[in-house]
């Protein structure tokens, strides 16, 4: 169920198009790349040649004669999940964009680009003769076109009521469809252990309960738009599990947990302990470059105290357990040095 909010400033903007995303930099002991390798190594144990049935986000039962092996993914979060499970998709939407925004699970050069996430090419998908397409969209017409020649499962993608559970459910659904349930179990076990380890490190550093903000932003003309990752957003839930407190109390939507404000709206953030985290993987850093002469921005307590942290490039804030672990690692690093 894709929203324009999930696209890194490429899709038409909705009413929430200006939101600030916070993230802090930290690290747990096991690198993400090692975790991904381990997931792939354990995946073979759960592969099965028998038929499988999954119920997707539409409530639709999708039956496969056998676990899918030639998969096309039309959203980055699900692309990441497939790779982390040990299944390299034969095709994916916006391969170049994925490489920029999601570094948690890298694609092989063999993966074919099937068009943009908002408008994939039916012909390109068909040419790959996949045995499964994974979507994250409420585009019923697209799903109907694809289902003329290939089974389709639709992931939910986000649910601000409980986004970590939603992520786990999406991962398990995809893992069942591709016969990698053991790999999914290990991914989540490793992720849970990393969160527990990160929480302990933050507590030891005296950071438990500290306020944070997570945001991203972009510039249109002379206007800086700020998109905030509020309570219920996936990365906010990760940070909360680490023992931190989301300081943004403004309105957010019920699906993504995202809200909007302008630079003046950030003036309500007065806590001297607050850290501001943001994402700018495409090279357009509006917080460092677009606001460097903005008097309101420069007067904010977290700016004056140099408590502004840019996330490492390539941490996808709408991803799977590997991206979430990258985010958690970045937060821990920011608070512990």
ZADRENMAR-586649 format. One record per residue (C-alpha): residue number from 0; residue in three letters; x, y, z. Coordinates in steps of 0.05 Angstrom, whole numbers, plus 32768, in hexadecimal, padded with zeros to 4 digits. Example, Ala and Ser with C-alpha at 12.3 -4.5 7.8 and 13.67 -1.06 7.14 Angstrom:
2
NUBA   pos   code      x      y      z
NUBA     0    ALA   80F6   7FA6   809C
NUBA     1    SER   8111   7FEB   808F
% end
This chain:
337
NUBA   pos   code      x      y      z
NUBA     0    UNK   8000   8000   8000
NUBA     1    UNK   8030   8033   7FE7
NUBA     2    UNK   8029   807C   7FFA
NUBA     3    UNK   804A   80B7   7FD8
NUBA     4    UNK   806B   80C2   801B
NUBA     5    UNK   8095   8084   8013
NUBA     6    UNK   80B7   809D   7FD4
NUBA     7    UNK   80F6   80C6   7FE0
NUBA     8    UNK   80D9   8106   7FC3
NUBA     9    UNK   80CA   80E8   7F7E
NUBA    10    UNK   807F   80DB   7F81
NUBA    11    UNK   8049   8111   7F82
NUBA    12    UNK   8046   812E   7FC8
NUBA    13    UNK   8009   8125   7FF5
NUBA    14    UNK   7FF3   8151   802E
NUBA    15    UNK   8029   8130   8058
NUBA    16    UNK   8060   813C   8026
NUBA    17    UNK   808B   8166   8055
NUBA    18    UNK   80A3   813C   808F
NUBA    19    UNK   80E1   813A   80BA
NUBA    20    UNK   8102   80F7   80C8
NUBA    21    UNK   812F   80ED   8104
NUBA    22    UNK   8164   80B9   810B
NUBA    23    UNK   81A2   80B1   8136
NUBA    24    UNK   81E1   808C   8125
NUBA    25    UNK   81F6   804F   814D
NUBA    26    UNK   8212   800A   8145
NUBA    27    UNK   8207   7FC4   8160
NUBA    28    UNK   823C   7F8F   815E
NUBA    29    UNK   8227   7F65   8122
NUBA    30    UNK   822B   7F8A   80DF
NUBA    31    UNK   81EC   7F89   80B5
NUBA    32    UNK   8212   7F69   807C
NUBA    33    UNK   8223   7F2E   80A7
NUBA    34    UNK   81DB   7F28   80BD
NUBA    35    UNK   81C4   7F27   8074
NUBA    36    UNK   81F6   7EF1   8063
NUBA    37    UNK   81E0   7EC7   809E
NUBA    38    UNK   8198   7ECD   8089
NUBA    39    UNK   81A8   7EB5   8043
NUBA    40    UNK   81D0   7E7A   805F
NUBA    41    UNK   8197   7E62   808A
NUBA    42    UNK   8162   7E6D   8056
NUBA    43    UNK   816A   7E2A   8033
NUBA    44    UNK   8152   7E04   8070
NUBA    45    UNK   810B   7E1E   8068
NUBA    46    UNK   8105   7E16   801D
NUBA    47    UNK   80CE   7DE6   8008
NUBA    48    UNK   80B7   7DCB   7FC5
NUBA    49    UNK   806F   7DC4   7FDC
NUBA    50    UNK   8035   7DF5   7FD1
NUBA    51    UNK   802F   7E32   7FFD
NUBA    52    UNK   7FF6   7E62   800C
NUBA    53    UNK   7FFB   7EA8   8028
NUBA    54    UNK   7FC7   7EDC   803A
NUBA    55    UNK   7FDE   7F21   8024
NUBA    56    UNK   7FCC   7F68   803A
NUBA    57    UNK   7F8E   7F66   800F
NUBA    58    UNK   7F75   7F2B   8037
NUBA    59    UNK   7F7D   7F02   7FF8
NUBA    60    UNK   7F97   7EBA   7FFB
NUBA    61    UNK   7FCD   7EB0   7FC7
NUBA    62    UNK   7FDE   7E67   7FB8
NUBA    63    UNK   8020   7E52   7F98
NUBA    64    UNK   8030   7E0C   7F7E
NUBA    65    UNK   8075   7E14   7F9E
NUBA    66    UNK   809D   7E4B   7FC0
NUBA    67    UNK   80AD   7E82   7F8F
NUBA    68    UNK   80F4   7E89   7F76
NUBA    69    UNK   80ED   7EBB   7F3C
NUBA    70    UNK   80D1   7EF8   7F60
NUBA    71    UNK   80C6   7F40   7F4A
NUBA    72    UNK   80C0   7F74   7F80
NUBA    73    UNK   809F   7FB8   7F76
NUBA    74    UNK   80B2   7FDB   7FB7
NUBA    75    UNK   80F6   7FE5   7FD8
NUBA    76    UNK   80E2   7FCB   801D
NUBA    77    UNK   80CB   7F89   8000
NUBA    78    UNK   8108   7F86   7FD2
NUBA    79    UNK   8134   7F8C   800F
NUBA    80    UNK   810D   7F56   8033
NUBA    81    UNK   8114   7F26   7FF8
NUBA    82    UNK   8160   7F2F   7FF4
NUBA    83    UNK   8168   7F29   803F
NUBA    84    UNK   8142   7EE7   803C
NUBA    85    UNK   8173   7ECD   8008
NUBA    86    UNK   8147   7ED7   7FCB
NUBA    87    UNK   8164   7F05   7F96
NUBA    88    UNK   812A   7F21   7F6D
NUBA    89    UNK   812D   7F1A   7F22
NUBA    90    UNK   810F   7F5F   7F1C
NUBA    91    UNK   8103   7F9B   7F48
NUBA    92    UNK   80E6   7FE1   7F42
NUBA    93    UNK   8117   801C   7F3E
NUBA    94    UNK   8157   7FF5   7F48
NUBA    95    UNK   8181   8034   7F47
NUBA    96    UNK   8157   8056   7F7C
NUBA    97    UNK   815A   8018   7FA7
NUBA    98    UNK   81A6   8019   7FA4
NUBA    99    UNK   81A5   8061   7FBD
NUBA   100    UNK   8172   805C   7FF4
NUBA   101    UNK   8178   8014   800D
NUBA   102    UNK   81BE   7FF7   8019
NUBA   103    UNK   81A9   7FC2   804C
NUBA   104    UNK   81A2   7F8A   8018
NUBA   105    UNK   81C4   7F97   7FD6
NUBA   106    UNK   81AA   7F80   7F93
NUBA   107    UNK   81D2   7F57   7F61
NUBA   108    UNK   81E1   7F77   7F1E
NUBA   109    UNK   81B4   7F41   7EFF
NUBA   110    UNK   8175   7F60   7F1C
NUBA   111    UNK   814C   7F81   7EE4
NUBA   112    UNK   812C   7FC5   7EEE
NUBA   113    UNK   80E1   7FC1   7EE1
NUBA   114    UNK   80D1   800B   7EE4
NUBA   115    UNK   80BF   803C   7F1B
NUBA   116    UNK   809D   8027   7F5B
NUBA   117    UNK   8062   8054   7F4C
NUBA   118    UNK   805C   803A   7F04
NUBA   119    UNK   807E   7FF8   7EF6
NUBA   120    UNK   8080   7FDB   7EB1
NUBA   121    UNK   8050   7FA0   7EA7
NUBA   122    UNK   8076   7F8B   7E69
NUBA   123    UNK   80B9   7F8B   7E8D
NUBA   124    UNK   809D   7F61   7EC5
NUBA   125    UNK   807C   7F30   7E95
NUBA   126    UNK   80BD   7F28   7E6D
NUBA   127    UNK   80DF   7F0C   7EAB
NUBA   128    UNK   80AC   7ED3   7EB2
NUBA   129    UNK   80AA   7ED9   7EFE
NUBA   130    UNK   8084   7EA8   7F2A
NUBA   131    UNK   8072   7EDF   7F5D
NUBA   132    UNK   806C   7F2B   7F60
NUBA   133    UNK   8070   7F4E   7FA4
NUBA   134    UNK   804D   7F91   7FA9
NUBA   135    UNK   8040   7FC5   7FDE
NUBA   136    UNK   8007   7FEC   7FBF
NUBA   137    UNK   7FBC   7FF5   7FBF
NUBA   138    UNK   7FBD   7FFA   7F73
NUBA   139    UNK   7F88   7FC6   7F64
NUBA   140    UNK   7F8D   7FD1   7F19
NUBA   141    UNK   7FD7   7FC2   7F18
NUBA   142    UNK   7FCE   7F84   7F42
NUBA   143    UNK   7F96   7F6C   7F14
NUBA   144    UNK   7FC2   7F76   7ED6
NUBA   145    UNK   7FFB   7F50   7EF5
NUBA   146    UNK   7FCF   7F17   7F0E
NUBA   147    UNK   7FBD   7F07   7EC6
NUBA   148    UNK   8001   7EE5   7EC0
NUBA   149    UNK   8021   7EDF   7F06
NUBA   150    UNK   800D   7ED7   7F4F
NUBA   151    UNK   8010   7F18   7F76
NUBA   152    UNK   8017   7F23   7FC1
NUBA   153    UNK   800C   7F68   7FE0
NUBA   154    UNK   8032   7F7D   801E
NUBA   155    UNK   8014   7FB0   804D
NUBA   156    UNK   8053   7FDB   804E
NUBA   157    UNK   8042   8005   808B
NUBA   158    UNK   8011   8008   80C6
NUBA   159    UNK   801C   803E   80F9
NUBA   160    UNK   7FF3   8016   812C
NUBA   161    UNK   802D   7FE4   8132
NUBA   162    UNK   8061   7FEA   80FC
NUBA   163    UNK   8093   7FB8   8118
NUBA   164    UNK   805D   7F83   811A
NUBA   165    UNK   8048   7F96   80D4
NUBA   166    UNK   8091   7F90   80BC
NUBA   167    UNK   8096   7F4C   80DC
NUBA   168    UNK   8054   7F36   80BC
NUBA   169    UNK   8069   7F4E   8077
NUBA   170    UNK   80AC   7F2B   807E
NUBA   171    UNK   808B   7EEA   8093
NUBA   172    UNK   8059   7EED   805A
NUBA   173    UNK   8090   7EF7   8026
NUBA   174    UNK   80BB   7EC1   8047
NUBA   175    UNK   8082   7E8F   8043
NUBA   176    UNK   8077   7E9F   7FFA
NUBA   177    UNK   80C0   7E93   7FE9
NUBA   178    UNK   80CD   7E59   8019
NUBA   179    UNK   80FC   7E7E   8047
NUBA   180    UNK   80D8   7E7D   808A
NUBA   181    UNK   8117   7E67   80B0
NUBA   182    UNK   813D   7EA2   8094
NUBA   183    UNK   8105   7ED1   80AA
NUBA   184    UNK   8107   7EB5   80F0
NUBA   185    UNK   8152   7EC1   80F4
NUBA   186    UNK   814D   7F07   80D8
NUBA   187    UNK   811B   7F1C   810D
NUBA   188    UNK   8140   7EF8   8144
NUBA   189    UNK   8181   7F1C   8132
NUBA   190    UNK   815B   7F5E   812D
NUBA   191    UNK   813A   7F55   8171
NUBA   192    UNK   817E   7F45   8190
NUBA   193    UNK   819D   7F83   8170
NUBA   194    UNK   8166   7FAF   818C
NUBA   195    UNK   8170   7F92   81D2
NUBA   196    UNK   81BB   7F9C   81CD
NUBA   197    UNK   81B1   7FE4   81B4
NUBA   198    UNK   8180   7FF4   81EC
NUBA   199    UNK   81B2   7FDB   8220
NUBA   200    UNK   81EA   8006   8201
NUBA   201    UNK   81BE   8044   8201
NUBA   202    UNK   81A9   8038   8249
NUBA   203    UNK   81F2   8030   825D
NUBA   204    UNK   8202   8072   823B
NUBA   205    UNK   81CA   8096   8261
NUBA   206    UNK   81A0   809F   8222
NUBA   207    UNK   8162   8078   8237
NUBA   208    UNK   8124   80A3   822E
NUBA   209    UNK   8149   80D9   8207
NUBA   210    UNK   811F   80FF   81D4
NUBA   211    UNK   812D   80FA   818A
NUBA   212    UNK   8110   8112   8148
NUBA   213    UNK   8116   80EE   8105
NUBA   214    UNK   8109   8113   80C4
NUBA   215    UNK   8119   811D   807B
NUBA   216    UNK   810E   815A   8050
NUBA   217    UNK   8112   817A   800C
NUBA   218    UNK   8112   81BF   7FEC
NUBA   219    UNK   80DF   81DA   7FBA
NUBA   220    UNK   80F2   821F   7FA3
NUBA   221    UNK   8102   8244   7FE4
NUBA   222    UNK   80D6   8217   800F
NUBA   223    UNK   80F4   81E0   803A
NUBA   224    UNK   80C4   81A7   8047
NUBA   225    UNK   80CE   817C   8084
NUBA   226    UNK   80B1   8136   808C
NUBA   227    UNK   80B0   811C   80D3
NUBA   228    UNK   80B1   80D3   80E6
NUBA   229    UNK   8080   80D5   8120
NUBA   230    UNK   8067   80A0   8151
NUBA   231    UNK   8051   8063   812B
NUBA   232    UNK   8083   806A   80F2
NUBA   233    UNK   80B1   802F   80EA
NUBA   234    UNK   80F1   8052   80FD
NUBA   235    UNK   80CF   8072   8139
NUBA   236    UNK   80BB   802E   8152
NUBA   237    UNK   8103   8016   814B
NUBA   238    UNK   811C   8051   8173
NUBA   239    UNK   80E7   8046   81A8
NUBA   240    UNK   80FC   7FFE   81AF
NUBA   241    UNK   8142   8018   81BD
NUBA   242    UNK   8127   8041   81F7
NUBA   243    UNK   8124   8085   81D5
NUBA   244    UNK   80E8   80B4   81D4
NUBA   245    UNK   80CC   80D3   8194
NUBA   246    UNK   80C5   811E   81A3
NUBA   247    UNK   8097   812D   8169
NUBA   248    UNK   804F   8133   8182
NUBA   249    UNK   8031   8153   8144
NUBA   250    UNK   7FFC   8132   8119
NUBA   251    UNK   8011   80F4   80F1
NUBA   252    UNK   7FEA   80C7   80C2
NUBA   253    UNK   7FD0   8084   80D8
NUBA   254    UNK   7FF4   805A   80A4
NUBA   255    UNK   803B   8073   80A2
NUBA   256    UNK   8041   809C   80E2
NUBA   257    UNK   8059   80D7   80BA
NUBA   258    UNK   804A   8121   80C4
NUBA   259    UNK   805D   8163   80A6
NUBA   260    UNK   8077   81A6   80BE
NUBA   261    UNK   80A2   81E0   80A8
NUBA   262    UNK   80E1   81FA   80C8
NUBA   263    UNK   80B9   8228   80F5
NUBA   264    UNK   8092   81EC   810D
NUBA   265    UNK   80D1   81CE   8129
NUBA   266    UNK   80D6   8207   815B
NUBA   267    UNK   80AA   81DF   818B
NUBA   268    UNK   80E4   81AF   8196
NUBA   269    UNK   8105   81D0   81D1
NUBA   270    UNK   8121   8196   81FA
NUBA   271    UNK   816D   81A1   8200
NUBA   272    UNK   8179   8156   81FE
NUBA   273    UNK   8156   814C   81BC
NUBA   274    UNK   817D   812F   8181
NUBA   275    UNK   8166   813A   813A
NUBA   276    UNK   8173   8104   8107
NUBA   277    UNK   8166   8108   80BD
NUBA   278    UNK   816D   80E2   807C
NUBA   279    UNK   8189   80FF   803B
NUBA   280    UNK   81A3   80C4   8012
NUBA   281    UNK   819A   80E5   7FCE
NUBA   282    UNK   81CE   811B   7FDC
NUBA   283    UNK   819C   8154   7FE5
NUBA   284    UNK   81A9   8168   802D
NUBA   285    UNK   8177   81A0   803B
NUBA   286    UNK   8187   81A1   8085
NUBA   287    UNK   81D2   81AD   807C
NUBA   288    UNK   81CF   81D6   803C
NUBA   289    UNK   8189   81F3   8036
NUBA   290    UNK   8182   820B   807D
NUBA   291    UNK   81C9   8221   808C
NUBA   292    UNK   81B4   826B   808A
NUBA   293    UNK   816E   8262   80A7
NUBA   294    UNK   816A   8288   80E9
NUBA   295    UNK   8132   825E   8105
NUBA   296    UNK   8156   821D   80F7
NUBA   297    UNK   8197   8237   8114
NUBA   298    UNK   8173   824C   8154
NUBA   299    UNK   8156   8207   8163
NUBA   300    UNK   8175   81E9   81A2
NUBA   301    UNK   818A   81A8   817F
NUBA   302    UNK   81AC   81D0   8148
NUBA   303    UNK   81CF   81FF   8178
NUBA   304    UNK   81E8   81C3   81A0
NUBA   305    UNK   81FE   819F   8160
NUBA   306    UNK   81CF   8165   816E
NUBA   307    UNK   81BC   815B   8126
NUBA   308    UNK   81D0   8119   8106
NUBA   309    UNK   81CB   8105   80BD
NUBA   310    UNK   81BF   80BB   80B5
NUBA   311    UNK   81F1   8094   808C
NUBA   312    UNK   81DB   8091   8043
NUBA   313    UNK   81B0   8057   802E
NUBA   314    UNK   8187   8049   806D
NUBA   315    UNK   8140   803D   8053
NUBA   316    UNK   810F   8055   8087
NUBA   317    UNK   80D7   8029   806B
NUBA   318    UNK   80FF   7FE9   8065
NUBA   319    UNK   8105   7FA5   8085
NUBA   320    UNK   812B   7F8B   80C2
NUBA   321    UNK   816F   7F99   80A3
NUBA   322    UNK   815F   7FE2   8095
NUBA   323    UNK   8141   7FE9   80DA
NUBA   324    UNK   8180   7FCC   80F7
NUBA   325    UNK   81AA   7FFE   80D1
NUBA   326    UNK   817F   8035   80EE
NUBA   327    UNK   8185   8019   8134
NUBA   328    UNK   81D1   8014   812D
NUBA   329    UNK   81D4   805D   8116
NUBA   330    UNK   81AC   8074   8153
NUBA   331    UNK   81D8   804D   8184
NUBA   332    UNK   8217   806A   8165
NUBA   333    UNK   81FC   80B1   816A
NUBA   334    UNK   81EE   80AB   81B4
NUBA   335    UNK   822B   8082   81C8
NUBA   336    UNK   8260   809D   8199
% end
